[in-house]
Amino acid sequence: MQVFRGIETVQNKFKNPAITIGNFDGVHMGHQALFRRVKQWAEELNGESIVVTFDPHPLEVLFPEKAPSFITSHRQKLDLIASCGIDATIVIPFDHEFSRMSAREFVEVILVEKIGTRAIVVGHDYLFGHSREGDIPFLRQLGEQYGFKVEIVTAIRMNSTPVSSTSIRQMIASGNVREANKLLGRPFEVSGTVIEGRKRGVGLGFPTANIRMPAMASPRTGVYAVEAEVDGKRYGGAANLGYNPTFGDSELSLEAHLFDFNQDIYGKPITIRFIDRLRDEKRFSGPEELSAQIKKDVETARRVLAQMHKAAKA
């Protein structure tokens, strides 16, 4: 997938481009439905599929106090869009100057003049331009004027739950990662570098990889069944996200015990995928009681992961 950072880097119009526009935090099942329709339009037009997105998120610029904790980093978002088979993504740097662009100017300058849009696919609640003045009827009107098709994709629901970045953030925050993963179409994940820990896990018989949580959406504290990816290989595991109340720690930490793993990975990048929440974090009487509980958590996590893999093969 080609990535254009800034509309000015698009030197030539694309071939019969079909596009969609949005922030796409999480690249969830609803976003993926938009991408599928864009790809279908591109095929019908014998053209290219294009995603237009923004960095930073508009809320971070206009209303930073209202900006959410994001599900994906910008880099991860681009990787996920690429995995959907999109031909190109245009990343528009969002600032106060860009926010003052009118809806008509956005269509005429960005969509028509720069991109050469032939078809655009948007969600049912799409608004655009300065103060979100542009709506779908206005977009259709301009489409008739400039010769591009406009398709509206209705909201997707799963088990009566609307698939949206907001609902997924709420599920993650409550620890309901199992349901969040269904809406995402994949496990919620965080990536970071393995850092030096207090090495308590070794003493308890369960060595852990310690990861500093990134400034993103964070699950509720507790113990989780997880999958980890290190050096391109995947491992099952059990992870504790919390403050280690047994030892009186005050900093939030993520400590993952990886099954059948004994490598030194300090300083290496690692990705932790949250599969299911097993229990709350709690204070134990001491190391022995904690070690006994971790053994139970590991057994439970192994069962959860085995069931997941069995269901995936069915």
Summary of the structure (lengths in Angstrom):
residues: 314
radius of gyration: 22.5
end to end distance: 31.9
largest distance: 73.6
contacts: 984
relative contact order: 0.12
helix: 38%
strand: 27%
